[in-house]
Amino acid sequence: MADFFQHPNALVESHNIGPGTRIWAFAHILPGATIGADCNICDGVFVENDVRIGDRVTVKCGVQLWDGLTIEDDVFVGPNATFTNDPFPRSKRRPDAFAKTLICRGSSTTITGTGSPTVSQAVRYDTEPVLVMPGPGGAHNWFPMAYSPRTQLAYFPAYQSGFVYARAPNWTPQPMRSNSGWGGFGPDLAAKRAPLQEQANAIEKAWLTAWDPVNQQVAWQVEMPRHGNGGVLVTGSDLVFEGTTRQTYSAFDARTGRVLWEFPTQSAPVAGGITYELDGVQYIAINAGWGGGAAQVEQSAGIELPRAKARLLVFRLGGTARLSVLVEDRWRVDELLAAYGERDLRGEVLEEDGLTSVRTPFSRSLLPVAERWIRGAVKSVPTGMTLDGARLRLWAIGAGRRDEHGYLLRLSPHDPPVWDGAGAVLARAGVAGVFVGVRAGGPAYRVTGRRRLIRLGEYVGERPAAAGADDWPA
C-alpha cells in the first residue's frame, strides 16, 4: 500500500512519490515524475515526466510543471503558475532538448492578480542571512560575447551563482572602501550562514554557452571547472575561441562545442581575442592576463591558482613551436645559448618581469618536440622518456641549485602535470629525488645522499666556468 495520500479523483501514474505526500483532486502525475516526502500537490496540478520535486514542497491549485523542471526542498509554488520549457512551441515539432529550470531551496513563486510574479521576501534581506541569486557578480556578461551570422548563434561565458546576504546593522560608508554594507558575519549568525553558503557553493557553475536567440534556448554548453572563463571570438570558419579556467586558450566547434584545439596559457585569459591578417597569414591574438572581480575575490580569499604573468600571446596558421626557458643568472643564459647553438637552434634573450627568457624563434623543426610534450592543453612528460647525462646537464643549467639539504632540480610552478612524470624519470635514472612543494621553495625534486649526488655529478659533468659552487652538484 502506498504511504502517500491520493484523492480518488487524482491520476497518479508515477511510482516515485515520497511518504507523507498528499495529492488532491484532478491532479495528474505522469509516470516519469519524482515527488519527495511531505509535499502537498493541490487540485488541478499537472506534472510532466522530467520533473523532480524535493521534500516539503507546496504546489497550489492549477499549476503546470513541464519537462526540465527541478524544484528543491521547502519551495512554495502559488496558484496557476506555469513553468514553460519552450518559449516558441510549434505543433508536432519538439526541440532536441527542453530548457532546464531550477527553483532553489526555500523559494516562493507566485503569480499575482495582475499577472506579475511576486517577490520573495528573502530578497528584501535584513540582518538575518538569506541566500539570494544571482550573487554579487550579477546576471551580466562581463566579458565580450560574439554572434555568428553563419550559425545564427550567440556565444558568451555564463556564470550561475548565489550569495548569502545580510544587512550590517549601524553601517556607515567609509572612504576608500568597497562599502557593500554586508553583514551576517558575527558568531551568532555563523550557524545560519554556513548551510546557506553550502547551498550557494553547490549551485555555482560556469559554462561557455551557445545561445539560439530565435528559439530562445541553449544550443550547446561546455562546462568549466570554475567561474572566470573569458571573452569570446567567433570566426567565419565556425571556430569559437575563448580563454578558459582550465588555464587554456581553446578553439571550439561553433556548431557543436567540441574542443578542436587548446594551448596551455598558465592563466585564464579574460579578454576577448582578435584575429587579423598580415602578408597573407592569419593570426589570432589574446591578452593572457587574469584580472577583474574574479581575480580580486580569489586573491582576498587566498584561493588564487598559480598563474603566469600577464602577456600577449599571438598564434599563426602554419604549425610552428618555440622553446623558452626562464632563468635567473647570466651564466645560465650563456650556457643555454651555447646549447641551442650546438643543436642548430638560434637563441634570443628577452627580459621579462625580473627574469630572463632564453628562447628560440618559432620553428617547424621544434613542432615534433612540442607534440611529444603537449597533449591537448596539458604539458606532460613524454611516455617512455629517459634522462641521460646531456638532458640532466640541461636541467641543472636551467634550474638547478644546491640548498642545505641536497641538490634541487626545480620545475615550473605553472605545469603541475609535469611534476610526477619528472620524478619518475629521475628515479629511473638512479637519482630519485624527494618532491618539494611550492610552499617549501619548490616545486622541485631534491636529490640527497652521497651516492645519489655522486651519480648526479657524473651525469651532469664538470661545473660551467661561470657557475657558482652552489649552482652545481657537489
C-alpha positions in Angstrom: 0.0 0.0 0.0 1.3 3.4 -0.9 2.5 5.6 2.0 1.2 8.8 0.5 -2.4 10.2 0.1 -4.1 10.1 -3.3 -7.5 11.7 -3.8 -9.9 9.3 -5.6 -10.2 11.8 -8.4 -6.4 12.2 -8.8 -4.5 10.3 -11.5 -1.0 9.3 -10.3 1.0 7.2 -12.8 4.4 7.6 -11.1 5.8 5.2 -8.5 8.3 7.7 -7.2 6.2 9.5 -4.6 7.7 10.2 -1.2 6.0 9.3 2.1 3.6 11.7 3.7 2.9 13.5 0.4 -0.8 14.5 -0.4 -2.1 14.6 -3.9 -5.5 16.2 -4.3 -8.4 16.0 -6.8 -7.9 16.2 -10.5 -4.1 16.3 -10.2 -2.3 14.3 -12.9 1.2 13.0 -12.2 2.9 11.4 -15.3 5.0 8.1 -14.9 8.5 9.7 -15.0 7.9 12.4 -12.4 9.6 12.2 -9.0 8.0 13.9 -5.9 9.6 13.9 -2.5 8.3 13.5 1.0 5.7 15.6 2.8 4.6 17.5 -0.3 1.2 19.0 -0.9 0.1 18.8 -4.5 -3.2 20.7 -4.8 -6.3 20.4 -7.1 -5.8 20.5 -10.8 -1.9 20.3 -10.9 -0.2 18.7 -13.9 3.3 17.2 -13.5 5.1 16.0 -16.6 7.7 13.2 -16.8 11.0 15.0 -16.5 10.1 16.9 -13.3 11.9 16.5 -9.9 10.2 17.8 -6.8 12.1 17.8 -3.5 10.7 17.4 0.1 8.1 19.6 1.8 7.1 21.4 -1.4 3.7 23.0 -1.7 2.2 23.3 -5.2 -1.1 25.2 -5.2 -4.1 24.7 -7.5 -3.8 24.9 -11.3 -0.1 24.8 -11.5 1.6 23.2 -14.6 5.1 21.7 -14.2 6.6 20.8 -17.5 9.7 18.7 -18.5 13.1 20.0 -17.4 12.0 21.4 -14.1 13.7 20.8 -10.8 12.2 22.1 -7.6 14.4 21.8 -4.5 13.2 21.3 -0.9 10.8 23.7 1.0 9.6 25.6 -2.0 6.2 27.2 -2.3 4.6 27.5 -5.8 1.5 29.7 -5.8 -1.7 29.0 -7.8 -1.9 28.9 -11.6 1.9 29.3 -12.1 3.3 27.6 -15.3 6.9 26.8 -15.8 7.4 26.8 -19.6 10.3 25.0 -21.2 9.8 26.1 -24.9 9.3 29.8 -25.4 8.2 29.3 -29.1 6.3 26.0 -29.2 5.2 24.6 -32.6 2.6 21.9 -33.2 4.2 18.5 -33.9 7.7 19.9 -33.5 9.7 19.1 -30.4 13.1 20.7 -29.7 16.2 18.5 -29.3 16.2 19.4 -25.7 13.9 21.4 -23.5 15.2 24.3 -21.4 16.1 23.5 -17.8 14.7 25.4 -14.8 15.8 25.2 -11.2 13.8 26.5 -8.3 16.2 26.8 -5.4 15.5 25.6 -1.9 13.2 27.8 0.2 11.9 29.9 -2.7 8.4 31.3 -3.0 7.0 31.6 -6.5 3.5 33.1 -7.0 1.6 34.9 -9.8 -0.4 38.0 -8.6 -3.8 39.1 -9.9 -2.1 41.4 -12.4 -0.2 38.5 -13.9 3.1 39.6 -12.5 5.3 37.4 -10.3 5.5 38.2 -6.6 8.9 38.9 -5.0 10.1 36.6 -2.3 10.6 38.4 1.0 14.0 36.7 1.2 15.4 39.1 -1.3 14.5 42.0 1.0 17.1 40.8 3.4 17.7 42.4 6.8 20.2 41.4 9.4 19.4 37.6 9.2 21.4 35.8 6.5 19.5 34.7 3.3 20.5 33.1 0.1 19.9 35.2 -3.0 20.6 34.5 -6.7 22.4 35.9 -8.5 25.4 36.7 -6.4 27.4 40.0 -6.4 28.6 39.3 -9.9 25.0 39.7 -11.1 23.3 38.4 -14.2 25.8 40.1 -16.5 28.1 39.1 -19.3 31.2 40.8 -18.0 33.4 39.7 -20.8 32.9 40.1 -24.6 30.3 38.0 -26.3 30.1 37.1 -30.0 27.5 36.4 -32.7 27.9 34.3 -35.9 25.5 35.1 -38.8 26.6 31.7 -40.2 25.4 29.6 -37.3 22.9 32.3 -36.1 24.1 31.6 -32.5 25.4 33.9 -29.8 28.4 32.8 -27.7 29.2 34.0 -24.2 30.6 32.9 -20.9 27.8 32.1 -18.4 28.1 32.0 -14.6 25.4 30.7 -12.2 26.0 31.8 -8.6 24.3 32.7 -5.3 25.4 34.6 -2.3 24.5 34.8 1.3 23.3 38.4 2.0 22.6 40.2 5.3 22.4 43.8 6.2 25.1 45.2 8.5 23.4 47.0 11.4 24.5 50.6 12.1 26.6 50.6 9.0 28.0 53.9 7.7 30.1 54.4 4.5 33.8 54.5 4.8 36.1 56.4 2.5 38.3 54.3 0.1 36.4 51.1 0.8 34.0 48.9 -1.2 31.1 50.0 1.1 29.0 46.9 0.4 27.3 47.1 3.8 27.2 43.3 4.1 26.6 41.8 7.5 25.8 38.5 8.9 29.3 37.5 9.9 29.1 37.6 13.7 29.4 34.4 15.8 25.7 34.3 16.5 24.8 34.3 12.7 27.6 31.9 11.6 25.5 28.8 12.2 22.7 30.2 10.0 25.2 31.4 7.3 27.1 28.2 6.9 24.4 25.9 5.5 23.2 28.7 3.1 26.7 29.1 1.8 26.9 25.3 1.2 23.8 25.7 -1.0 25.4 28.6 -2.8 28.6 26.5 -3.4 26.5 23.6 -4.8 24.7 25.8 -7.2 27.7 27.6 -8.6 28.6 26.6 -12.2 30.2 28.2 -15.2 29.9 27.4 -18.9 30.8 28.6 -22.4 27.3 28.9 -23.8 26.0 28.9 -27.3 22.5 30.5 -27.3 19.9 30.3 -30.1 18.2 33.7 -30.0 15.4 32.7 -32.4 14.3 29.6 -30.4 15.3 31.2 -27.1 17.2 28.1 -25.9 20.7 26.8 -25.3 22.2 25.2 -28.4 25.2 23.7 -26.5 27.3 24.3 -23.4 30.8 23.4 -22.3 31.1 23.3 -18.5 34.2 24.9 -17.0 35.8 23.9 -13.7 35.1 27.3 -12.1 34.0 30.8 -13.0 36.2 33.3 -14.8 36.3 32.0 -18.3 36.8 34.9 -20.7 35.6 36.8 -23.7 34.6 35.1 -26.9 35.7 35.4 -30.6 33.9 33.6 -33.4 35.4 33.3 -36.9 33.9 32.9 -40.3 35.3 29.3 -40.4 33.0 28.4 -37.5 35.6 28.4 -34.7 34.9 29.9 -31.2 38.0 31.0 -29.3 37.8 31.5 -25.5 40.2 31.7 -22.6 39.1 29.1 -20.0 39.5 28.4 -16.3 41.3 25.2 -17.3 44.1 27.7 -18.0 44.0 27.3 -21.7 43.2 29.3 -24.8 40.8 27.0 -26.7 39.1 26.7 -30.1 35.6 25.1 -30.1 33.4 23.9 -33.0 30.9 26.8 -33.3 28.1 24.3 -34.1 28.7 21.6 -31.6 31.0 22.9 -28.8 33.6 20.2 -29.4 37.1 21.2 -28.4 39.3 21.3 -31.6 42.5 22.9 -30.3 43.9 24.0 -26.9 47.0 25.9 -25.8 48.3 25.9 -22.2 48.4 29.6 -21.1 49.2 29.1 -17.4 46.5 31.7 -16.9 42.8 32.2 -17.6 42.6 34.9 -20.3 39.6 37.0 -19.6 39.9 39.3 -22.6 38.3 38.7 -26.0 40.7 37.5 -28.7 41.2 39.3 -32.1 42.1 37.9 -35.5 43.9 39.7 -38.3 45.8 39.0 -41.5 49.4 40.2 -42.3 51.2 39.3 -45.5 48.6 36.7 -46.3 48.9 34.9 -43.0 46.1 34.8 -40.4 46.9 35.4 -36.7 44.9 35.1 -33.5 46.0 37.3 -30.6 44.9 37.2 -26.9 45.9 39.2 -23.9 46.5 36.4 -21.5 46.0 38.1 -18.1 44.0 37.3 -15.0 42.2 40.3 -13.6 38.8 41.7 -12.8 36.4 40.9 -10.0 37.0 37.2 -10.0 40.8 37.6 -9.6 40.2 40.1 -6.7 37.9 37.6 -4.9 40.4 34.8 -5.3 43.3 36.9 -4.0 41.4 38.2 -1.0 40.2 34.6 -0.2 43.6 33.0 -0.6 42.4 30.6 -3.3 44.2 32.0 -6.3 45.7 29.4 -8.6 49.4 29.6 -9.7 49.3 31.8 -12.8 51.9 33.2 -15.2 52.3 37.0 -15.6 50.0 38.8 -18.0 51.3 38.7 -21.6 50.2 39.0 -25.2 50.0 35.6 -27.0 49.8 35.5 -30.8 49.2 32.4 -32.8 49.5 32.0 -36.6 48.3 29.4 -39.0 51.1 27.1 -40.1 52.2 24.9 -37.3 55.4 26.1 -35.5 56.7 25.9 -32.0 59.4 27.5 -29.8 61.4 26.6 -26.8 61.6 29.1 -23.9 63.4 28.8 -20.6 63.1 31.3 -17.8 66.4 31.7 -15.8 67.7 34.0 -13.1 71.5 34.1 -13.7 73.6 35.4 -16.5 75.8 32.3 -16.7 72.7 30.2 -17.3 71.8 32.5 -20.2 75.2 32.0 -21.8 75.2 28.2 -21.3 71.7 27.8 -22.8 72.6 29.9 -25.8 75.6 27.7 -26.4 73.4 24.6 -26.0 70.9 26.0 -28.5 73.8 26.6 -31.0 75.1 23.0 -30.6 71.7 21.8 -31.7 71.5 24.2 -34.7 68.9 26.4 -33.0 69.2 30.2 -32.9 68.7 31.6 -29.4 67.4 35.0 -28.3 67.2 36.7 -25.0 64.2 38.6 -23.6 64.0 40.3 -20.2 60.6 39.6 -18.5 59.4 40.6 -15.0 62.8 40.4 -13.4 63.6 37.1 -15.1 65.4 36.3 -18.4 63.8 34.3 -21.1 66.2 32.3 -23.3 64.2 31.2 -26.2 64.3 30.1 -29.8 62.3 31.7 -32.7 59.2 29.8 -33.8 60.3 26.9 -36.0 58.8 23.9 -37.7 61.7 21.8 -36.6 60.5 22.1 -32.9 57.0 21.0 -33.7 57.6 17.3 -33.1 59.1 18.1 -29.7 56.1 20.2 -28.8 53.7 17.4 -29.9 55.5 14.9 -27.6 55.3 17.2 -24.6 51.8 18.7 -25.1 48.6 16.6 -25.2 45.7 18.9 -25.9 46.3 21.7 -23.5 48.3 19.7 -20.9 52.1 19.7 -20.8 53.4 16.3 -19.5 56.5 14.2 -19.7 56.5 12.1 -22.9 55.8 8.4 -22.5 59.0 6.3 -22.2 61.3 9.3 -21.8 64.7 8.7 -20.2 67.2 11.0 -18.7 70.8 10.8 -19.9 73.8 13.0 -19.0 73.1 15.6 -21.6 69.4 16.1 -20.6 70.3 16.2 -16.9 73.0 18.7 -17.6 70.5 21.0 -19.4 68.1 20.6 -16.4 70.9 21.6 -14.0 71.9 24.6 -16.2 68.3 25.8 -16.5 67.0 25.3 -12.9 69.5 23.5 -10.6 70.9 24.8 -7.4 72.1 23.4 -4.0 70.5 24.0 -0.7 71.3 23.0 2.8 69.8 19.5 2.4 70.9 18.5 -1.1 70.6 19.5 -4.7 67.4 20.9 -6.1 66.2 20.3 -9.7 63.5 22.9 -10.0 60.2 22.7 -12.0 57.8 25.2 -13.5 55.0 26.2 -11.0 52.7 26.5 -13.9 52.8 22.9 -15.1 51.7 20.6 -12.3 51.0 17.7 -14.7 54.8 17.5 -15.4 55.8 17.1 -11.7 55.0 13.4 -11.2 56.4 12.4 -14.5 59.7 14.3 -13.8 60.1 12.5 -10.5 59.5 9.1 -12.3 62.2 9.7 -14.9 64.6 10.9 -12.2 64.1 7.7 -10.3 64.6 5.5 -13.4 67.9 7.3 -13.9 69.0 6.2 -10.5 68.9 9.7 -8.9 65.5 9.6 -7.3 64.6 12.9 -5.6 62.1 13.9 -2.9 59.4 16.3 -4.1 59.5 19.8 -2.6 56.2 21.7 -2.7 55.6 25.3 -3.7 55.3 26.5 -0.1 58.7 24.9 0.8 60.5 26.6 -2.0 59.6 24.3 -4.9 58.2 22.9 -7.0 61.4 20.9 -7.3 63.0 17.5 -6.7 65.7 17.4 -4.0 68.4 14.8 -4.6 70.1 13.8 -1.3 72.5 11.1 -0.2 76.2 10.8 -1.0 75.7 8.0 -3.7 72.9 9.8 -5.5 74.7 13.1 -5.5 77.9 11.4 -6.9 75.8 9.7 -9.6 74.1 13.0 -10.4 77.6 14.7 -10.7 78.8 12.0 -13.0 75.7 12.6 -15.2 76.0 16.4 -15.5 79.8 16.6 -15.8 82.0 19.5 -14.9 80.7 22.7 -13.5 80.5 25.5 -16.1 83.2 28.0 -15.5 80.9 30.9 -14.7 78.6 28.9 -12.4 78.9 29.3 -8.6 79.6 26.4 -6.3 76.0 26.4 -5.1 74.7 26.1 -8.6 76.2 22.6 -9.3 76.0 19.2 -7.6 78.9 18.7 -5.2 
